[in-house]
Amino acid sequence: MKIVIIGSGNVATALGRLFVKNNHEIIQVVSRNVDHAKVLANELNCPFIDDSGIIDRSADLYLIAISDGALYSLNNKIHLEKKLVLHTAGSVPKNVLKDISVNYGVLYPLQSLRKEVNSQNDIPFLIDGSSEETLTMIEHFAKSISMNVEKASDDKRLKLHVAAVVVSNFTNHLFALAEDFCSKENIDFKLLAPLIKETADRTATLSPAEMQTGPAVRNDVFTLDKHLQLLANHPKLKYVYLKLTDSIINK
């Protein structure tokens, strides 16, 4: 397919690479950030414009990978009639695109994407479309870039987005808090890497609730008190520690 990518951030970059890897052609990058657009366009070997320029109308697919809030303002700026137009957001309904084209939908990557990390073909994609015919086109395209494609309504996608924030964004924040604690206490955070990997790997075969370990689940008051004493000089981590301990004990 010939594709125009609207956006130049992490998702646009990661998916652009994935599209090219799977023999699709990026014919234009559109972005309000000209510097980012230039970098991405150079990597994908295509021209670029800012968001006030003229969008190439010869594409088969227009992928909109911008912030969730910005999606709602596009209806007054872009009109692509019957072209296939997709957004990538988990928490935004598909009909936000209804005034842009009659053939619209969602291609939501259920993965944390970063420019610094090369995309893989095993990224799960949740898809939806404005009609059965449109959904069939989206499914065909999605299966050309991933072996893990599932249809999902706006409601299901939003619920999965909430769960994704918990298991990815919140978990990564806990990693950051632990890394900061280790740094201040002169401990090598990398020593925890095998533990992090083992904990994540277990979720593939076991329920997280069933494999919960640690002093909170054992109601080990002696160890909990020692930890809280040590965290006296780390108020932010102490606050999170107390909240999570309470959540585990009172599950």
C-alpha contacts under 8 A as a table, 3 or more apart, distances in Angstrom:
res1	aa1	res2	aa2	distance
1	M	24	H	5.09
1	M	25	E	6.12
1	M	59	A	7.66
1	M	60	D	5.92
1	M	61	L	7.06
2	K	24	H	6.32
2	K	25	E	4.86
2	K	26	I	5.89
2	K	27	I	6.29
2	K	58	S	7.78
2	K	59	A	4.86
2	K	60	D	5.22
2	K	61	L	6.46
3	I	24	H	7.38
3	I	25	E	6.03
3	I	26	I	4.75
3	I	27	I	5.84
3	I	28	Q	7.23
3	I	59	A	5.24
3	I	60	D	6.01
3	I	61	L	4.86
3	I	62	Y	5.78
3	I	63	L	7.20
4	V	26	I	5.92
4	V	27	I	5.75
4	V	28	Q	4.89
4	V	29	V	5.98
4	V	30	V	7.53
4	V	56	D	7.39
4	V	59	A	6.21
4	V	61	L	6.45
4	V	62	Y	4.88
4	V	63	L	6.28
5	I	8	S	7.86
5	I	12	A	6.81
5	I	16	G	7.46
5	I	26	I	7.27
5	I	28	Q	6.38
5	I	29	V	4.94
5	I	30	V	6.19
5	I	62	Y	6.02
5	I	63	L	4.94
5	I	64	I	6.17
5	I	65	A	7.27
6	I	12	A	7.51
6	I	29	V	5.93
6	I	30	V	4.60
6	I	31	S	5.94
6	I	62	Y	7.25
6	I	63	L	6.00
6	I	64	I	4.71
6	I	65	A	5.96
6	I	66	I	7.18
7	G	12	A	5.67
7	G	29	V	7.07
7	G	30	V	5.91
7	G	31	S	4.88
7	G	32	R	7.73
7	G	37	A	7.57
7	G	64	I	6.36
7	G	65	A	5.09
7	G	66	I	5.25
8	S	11	V	7.67
8	S	12	A	5.16
8	S	13	T	6.06
8	S	29	V	7.36
8	S	30	V	7.47
8	S	31	S	5.98
8	S	33	N	7.45
8	S	36	H	5.76
8	S	37	A	5.39
8	S	40	L	6.51
8	S	65	A	7.58
8	S	66	I	7.81
9	G	12	A	5.37
9	G	13	T	5.98
9	G	36	H	7.34
9	G	65	A	7.68
9	G	66	I	7.40
9	G	115	K	7.64
10	N	13	T	5.23
10	N	14	A	6.04
10	N	113	L	6.05
10	N	114	R	4.94
10	N	115	K	5.00
11	V	14	A	5.19
11	V	15	L	5.94
11	V	65	A	6.17
11	V	113	L	5.87
11	V	114	R	7.00
11	V	115	K	7.72
12	A	15	L	5.39
12	A	16	G	5.80
12	A	64	I	7.96
12	A	65	A	5.35
12	A	66	I	7.77
13	T	16	G	5.09
13	T	17	R	6.29
13	T	40	L	6.48
13	T	115	K	6.01
14	A	17	R	5.36
14	A	18	L	6.35
14	A	113	L	6.39
14	A	114	R	6.67
14	A	115	K	5.96
14	A	117	V	7.77
14	A	118	N	6.76
14	A	119	S	5.71
15	L	18	L	4.83
15	L	19	F	6.03
15	L	119	S	7.21
16	G	19	F	5.15
16	G	20	V	6.33
16	G	26	I	7.31
16	G	44	L	7.22
17	R	20	V	5.26
17	R	21	K	6.04
17	R	44	L	7.20
17	R	118	N	7.65
17	R	119	S	6.92
18	L	21	K	5.00
18	L	22	N	6.33
18	L	119	S	5.88
18	L	120	Q	7.15
18	L	121	N	7.48
18	L	145	I	6.79
19	F	22	N	5.24
19	F	23	N	6.53
19	F	24	H	5.22
19	F	25	E	7.28
19	F	26	I	7.80
19	F	145	I	6.61
20	V	23	N	5.09
20	V	24	H	5.00
20	V	25	E	6.02
20	V	26	I	7.13
20	V	44	L	7.46
21	K	24	H	7.41
22	N	144	S	6.89
22	N	145	I	5.99
26	I	29	V	7.66
26	I	44	L	6.68
26	I	45	N	7.79
26	I	46	C	6.43
27	I	46	C	5.39
27	I	47	P	6.82
27	I	56	D	7.86
27	I	59	A	7.30
28	Q	41	A	7.21
28	Q	46	C	5.55
28	Q	47	P	5.16
28	Q	48	F	5.39
28	Q	49	I	7.70
28	Q	55	I	7.91
28	Q	56	D	6.97
29	V	37	A	6.23
29	V	40	L	7.46
29	V	41	A	5.94
29	V	46	C	7.26
29	V	47	P	6.53
29	V	48	F	4.59
29	V	49	I	6.51
30	V	37	A	6.66
30	V	48	F	5.77
30	V	49	I	5.11
30	V	50	D	5.54
30	V	51	D	5.94
30	V	55	I	7.48
31	S	34	V	6.26
31	S	36	H	7.70
31	S	37	A	5.69
31	S	48	F	7.88
31	S	49	I	6.63
31	S	50	D	4.87
31	S	51	D	5.28
32	R	37	A	7.93
32	R	50	D	4.91
32	R	51	D	4.89
32	R	52	S	7.83
33	N	36	H	5.53
33	N	37	A	6.13
33	N	50	D	6.82
34	V	37	A	4.91
34	V	38	K	6.03
34	V	49	I	7.23
34	V	50	D	5.75
35	D	38	K	5.23
35	D	39	V	6.45
36	H	39	V	5.19
36	H	40	L	6.25
37	A	40	L	5.23
37	A	41	A	5.89
37	A	48	F	6.20
37	A	49	I	7.40
37	A	50	D	7.62
38	K	41	A	5.11
38	K	42	N	6.00
38	K	48	F	6.34
39	V	42	N	5.26
39	V	43	E	6.37
40	L	43	E	5.10
40	L	44	L	6.16
41	A	44	L	5.03
41	A	45	N	5.65
41	A	46	C	5.09
41	A	47	P	5.89
41	A	48	F	5.91
42	N	45	N	4.96
42	N	46	C	6.46
42	N	47	P	7.76
49	I	52	S	7.64
49	I	53	G	5.55
49	I	54	I	7.48
49	I	55	I	7.87
50	D	53	G	5.56
56	D	59	A	6.78
57	R	80	L	7.70
59	A	62	Y	6.94
60	D	83	K	6.64
60	D	84	L	6.55
61	L	83	K	6.68
61	L	84	L	5.01
61	L	85	V	5.97
61	L	86	L	7.69
62	Y	83	K	7.50
62	Y	84	L	6.23
62	Y	85	V	4.74
62	Y	86	L	6.30
63	L	85	V	6.03
63	L	86	L	5.03
63	L	87	H	5.92
63	L	88	T	7.65
64	I	85	V	7.43
64	I	86	L	5.99
64	I	87	H	4.64
64	I	88	T	6.61
65	A	87	H	6.00
65	A	88	T	5.60
65	A	89	A	7.61
66	I	70	A	6.59
66	I	71	L	6.88
66	I	88	T	7.94
67	S	70	A	5.34
67	S	71	L	6.70
67	S	89	A	7.90
68	D	71	L	5.51
68	D	72	Y	7.67
68	D	89	A	6.26
68	D	91	S	7.49
68	D	92	V	6.54
69	G	72	Y	6.01
69	G	73	S	7.81
70	A	73	S	5.59
70	A	74	L	7.03
71	L	74	L	5.57
71	L	96	V	7.07
71	L	97	L	8.00
72	Y	75	N	6.85
72	Y	96	V	6.25
73	S	76	N	6.41
73	S	77	K	7.48
74	L	77	K	5.11
74	L	78	I	6.04
74	L	97	L	7.93
74	L	100	I	7.87
75	N	78	I	5.93
75	N	79	H	7.31
75	N	96	V	7.85
75	N	97	L	6.83
75	N	99	D	5.65
75	N	100	I	5.74
78	I	100	I	5.93
79	H	99	D	7.16
79	H	100	I	4.47
79	H	101	S	6.45
80	L	83	K	5.61
80	L	100	I	5.61
80	L	101	S	5.28
81	E	100	I	6.56
81	E	101	S	4.52
81	E	102	V	6.36
82	K	101	S	5.28
82	K	102	V	5.41
82	K	103	N	5.67
83	K	101	S	6.19
83	K	102	V	7.59
83	K	103	N	6.14
83	K	104	Y	7.98
84	L	101	S	7.22
84	L	103	N	5.03
84	L	104	Y	5.66
84	L	105	G	7.95
84	L	134	T	7.71
85	V	97	L	7.58
85	V	100	I	7.83
85	V	101	S	6.77
85	V	103	N	6.40
85	V	104	Y	4.70
85	V	105	G	6.48
86	L	97	L	7.91
86	L	104	Y	5.63
86	L	105	G	4.83
86	L	106	V	4.98
86	L	107	L	6.17
87	H	94	K	7.60
87	H	105	G	6.67
87	H	106	V	5.05
87	H	107	L	6.10
87	H	108	Y	7.40
88	T	106	V	5.82
88	T	107	L	5.00
88	T	108	Y	4.45
88	T	109	P	6.84
89	A	92	V	5.69
89	A	106	V	7.35
89	A	107	L	7.72
89	A	108	Y	5.72
90	G	108	Y	5.87
90	G	157	R	5.63
90	G	158	L	5.75
90	G	160	L	7.76
90	G	161	H	5.51
91	S	154	D	7.63
91	S	157	R	6.77
91	S	158	L	4.74
91	S	161	H	6.40
92	V	96	V	7.35
92	V	154	D	7.39
92	V	158	L	7.56
93	P	96	V	6.03
93	P	154	D	5.30
94	K	97	L	6.27
94	K	98	K	7.72
94	K	104	Y	7.17
94	K	105	G	5.27
94	K	106	V	5.96
94	K	128	D	7.31
94	K	129	G	7.23
94	K	130	S	7.44
94	K	154	D	6.93
95	N	98	K	4.88
95	N	104	Y	7.66
95	N	105	G	7.57
95	N	130	S	7.49
96	V	99	D	7.66
97	L	100	I	5.35
97	L	101	S	6.81
97	L	104	Y	6.24
97	L	105	G	7.56
98	K	101	S	5.86
98	K	102	V	6.23
98	K	104	Y	6.73
99	D	102	V	7.46
101	S	104	Y	6.10
102	V	130	S	7.34
103	N	129	G	7.50
103	N	130	S	6.10
103	N	131	S	7.54
103	N	134	T	5.86
104	Y	129	G	5.89
104	Y	130	S	5.48
104	Y	134	T	7.10
105	G	127	I	7.27
105	G	128	D	5.32
105	G	129	G	4.04
105	G	130	S	5.78
105	G	134	T	7.65
105	G	135	L	7.41
105	G	138	I	7.71
106	V	126	L	7.48
106	V	127	I	5.19
106	V	128	D	5.14
106	V	129	G	6.44
107	L	125	F	6.27
107	L	126	L	6.00
107	L	127	I	4.93
107	L	128	D	7.19
107	L	138	I	7.72
107	L	142	A	7.55
108	Y	125	F	5.37
108	Y	126	L	5.05
108	Y	127	I	6.30
109	P	123	I	6.52
109	P	124	P	5.87
109	P	125	F	4.56
109	P	126	L	6.49
110	L	123	I	6.87
110	L	124	P	5.40
110	L	125	F	5.89
110	L	126	L	7.03
110	L	161	H	7.94
110	L	164	A	7.55
111	Q	123	I	6.41
111	Q	124	P	7.05
112	S	168	S	7.34
113	L	117	V	7.34
113	L	119	S	7.73
114	R	117	V	5.51
115	K	118	N	7.26
119	S	123	I	7.78
120	Q	123	I	6.22
121	N	145	I	6.08
121	N	146	S	4.83
121	N	147	M	6.75
122	D	146	S	5.59
122	D	147	M	5.97
122	D	148	N	6.25
123	I	146	S	6.19
123	I	147	M	7.86
123	I	148	N	6.66
124	P	146	S	6.93
124	P	147	M	7.64
124	P	148	N	4.75
124	P	149	V	5.80
124	P	150	E	7.73
125	F	142	A	7.12
125	F	146	S	7.39
125	F	148	N	6.37
125	F	149	V	4.88
125	F	150	E	6.37
126	L	149	V	6.03
126	L	150	E	5.03
126	L	151	K	5.57
126	L	152	A	5.68
126	L	157	R	7.27
127	I	135	L	7.59
127	I	138	I	7.12
127	I	139	E	7.07
127	I	142	A	7.99
127	I	149	V	7.30
127	I	150	E	6.24
127	I	151	K	4.85
127	I	152	A	5.77
127	I	153	S	7.95
128	D	135	L	5.93
128	D	138	I	7.66
128	D	151	K	5.87
128	D	152	A	5.95
128	D	153	S	6.29
128	D	154	D	7.90
129	G	132	E	6.91
129	G	134	T	5.48
129	G	135	L	4.37
129	G	138	I	7.21
130	S	134	T	6.16
130	S	135	L	6.94
131	S	134	T	5.09
131	S	135	L	6.02
132	E	135	L	4.98
132	E	136	T	6.13
133	E	136	T	5.18
133	E	137	M	6.55
134	T	137	M	5.15
134	T	138	I	6.28
135	L	138	I	4.99
135	L	139	E	6.01
136	T	139	E	5.07
136	T	140	H	6.18
137	M	140	H	5.19
137	M	141	F	6.32
138	I	141	F	5.15
138	I	142	A	5.99
139	E	142	A	5.02
139	E	143	K	6.08
139	E	149	V	7.44
140	H	143	K	5.38
140	H	144	S	6.56
141	F	144	S	5.17
141	F	145	I	7.03
142	A	145	I	5.49
142	A	146	S	6.14
142	A	149	V	6.62
143	K	146	S	5.09
143	K	147	M	5.95
143	K	148	N	7.44
143	K	149	V	6.46
144	S	147	M	7.89
146	S	149	V	6.68
152	A	155	D	7.89
152	A	156	K	5.73
152	A	157	R	5.84
153	S	156	K	5.23
153	S	157	R	6.03
154	D	157	R	5.16
154	D	158	L	6.11
155	D	158	L	5.25
155	D	159	K	6.36
156	K	159	K	5.19
156	K	160	L	6.20
157	R	160	L	5.10
157	R	161	H	6.06
158	L	161	H	4.94
158	L	162	V	6.43
159	K	162	V	5.20
159	K	163	A	6.48
160	L	163	A	5.02
160	L	164	A	5.96
161	H	164	A	4.91
161	H	165	V	6.21
162	V	165	V	5.24
162	V	166	V	6.56
163	A	166	V	5.16
163	A	167	V	6.33
164	A	167	V	5.26
164	A	168	S	5.74
164	A	169	N	7.45
165	V	168	S	5.35
165	V	169	N	4.88
165	V	170	F	6.21
166	V	169	N	5.99
166	V	170	F	4.98
166	V	171	T	6.62
167	V	170	F	6.24
167	V	171	T	5.58
168	S	171	T	5.21
168	S	172	N	5.92
169	N	172	N	5.18
169	N	173	H	6.25
170	F	173	H	5.03
170	F	174	L	6.41
171	T	174	L	5.07
171	T	175	F	6.40
172	N	175	F	4.90
172	N	176	A	6.28
173	H	176	A	4.92
173	H	177	L	6.26
174	L	177	L	5.02
174	L	178	A	6.16
175	F	178	A	5.10
175	F	179	E	6.02
176	A	179	E	4.98
176	A	180	D	6.13
177	L	180	D	5.13
177	L	181	F	6.18
177	L	237	L	6.43
178	A	181	F	5.01
178	A	182	C	6.11
178	A	189	F	7.57
178	A	237	L	7.98
179	E	182	C	5.11
179	E	183	S	6.12
179	E	189	F	5.53
180	D	183	S	5.11
180	D	184	K	6.26
181	F	184	K	5.29
181	F	185	E	6.15
181	F	234	H	7.49
181	F	237	L	7.93
182	C	185	E	5.04
182	C	186	N	5.89
182	C	187	I	4.65
182	C	188	D	6.36
182	C	189	F	5.75
183	S	186	N	5.10
183	S	187	I	5.88
183	S	188	D	7.08
183	S	189	F	7.31
184	K	187	I	7.72
188	D	191	L	5.84
189	F	192	L	5.77
189	F	193	A	7.55
190	K	193	A	5.24
191	L	194	P	7.20
192	L	195	L	5.32
192	L	196	I	6.24
193	A	196	I	5.10
193	A	197	K	6.21
194	P	197	K	5.13
194	P	198	E	6.04
195	L	198	E	5.13
195	L	199	T	6.08
196	I	199	T	5.29
196	I	200	A	6.30
197	K	200	A	5.21
197	K	201	D	5.99
198	E	201	D	5.07
198	E	202	R	6.23
199	T	202	R	5.49
199	T	203	T	7.15
200	A	203	T	5.67
200	A	204	A	7.73
201	D	204	A	5.79
202	R	205	T	5.81
202	R	206	L	5.75
202	R	208	P	7.93
203	T	206	L	5.07
203	T	207	S	6.09
203	T	208	P	6.05
206	L	210	E	7.05
206	L	211	M	6.94
207	S	210	E	5.26
207	S	211	M	6.51
208	P	211	M	5.25
208	P	212	Q	6.19
209	A	212	Q	5.54
212	Q	217	V	6.98
213	T	216	A	7.81
213	T	217	V	6.09
213	T	218	R	7.58
214	G	217	V	5.87
214	G	218	R	6.57
215	P	218	R	5.08
215	P	219	N	5.81
215	P	220	D	4.81
215	P	221	V	7.48
215	P	223	T	6.49
215	P	224	L	6.43
216	A	219	N	4.84
216	A	220	D	6.21
216	A	221	V	7.93
216	A	224	L	7.28
216	A	245	T	5.55
216	A	246	D	7.88
216	A	248	I	6.29
216	A	249	I	5.95
217	V	220	D	7.77
217	V	248	I	6.21
217	V	249	I	5.94
219	N	249	I	7.15
220	D	223	T	5.68
220	D	224	L	6.27
221	V	224	L	5.00
221	V	225	D	6.04
222	F	225	D	5.37
222	F	226	K	6.48
223	T	226	K	5.09
223	T	227	H	6.24
224	L	227	H	5.16
224	L	228	L	6.23
225	D	228	L	5.12
225	D	229	Q	6.21
226	K	229	Q	5.19
226	K	230	L	6.37
227	H	230	L	5.13
227	H	231	L	6.22
228	L	231	L	4.93
228	L	232	A	6.38
228	L	238	K	6.64
229	Q	232	A	5.39
230	L	233	N	7.16
231	L	234	H	4.90
231	L	235	P	6.71
231	L	237	L	7.10
231	L	238	K	5.46
232	A	235	P	6.20
232	A	238	K	7.03
234	H	237	L	5.61
234	H	238	K	6.01
235	P	238	K	4.91
235	P	239	Y	6.07
236	K	239	Y	5.23
236	K	240	V	6.53
237	L	240	V	5.15
237	L	241	Y	5.96
238	K	241	Y	4.91
238	K	242	L	6.13
239	Y	242	L	5.31
239	Y	243	K	6.33
240	V	243	K	5.12
240	V	244	L	6.09
241	Y	244	L	5.36
241	Y	245	T	5.95
242	L	245	T	5.09
242	L	246	D	6.12
243	K	246	D	5.23
243	K	247	S	6.23
244	L	247	S	4.90
244	L	248	I	6.15
245	T	248	I	5.20
245	T	249	I	6.17
246	D	249	I	5.18
246	D	250	N	5.91
247	S	250	N	5.26
247	S	251	K	5.65
248	I	251	K	5.26
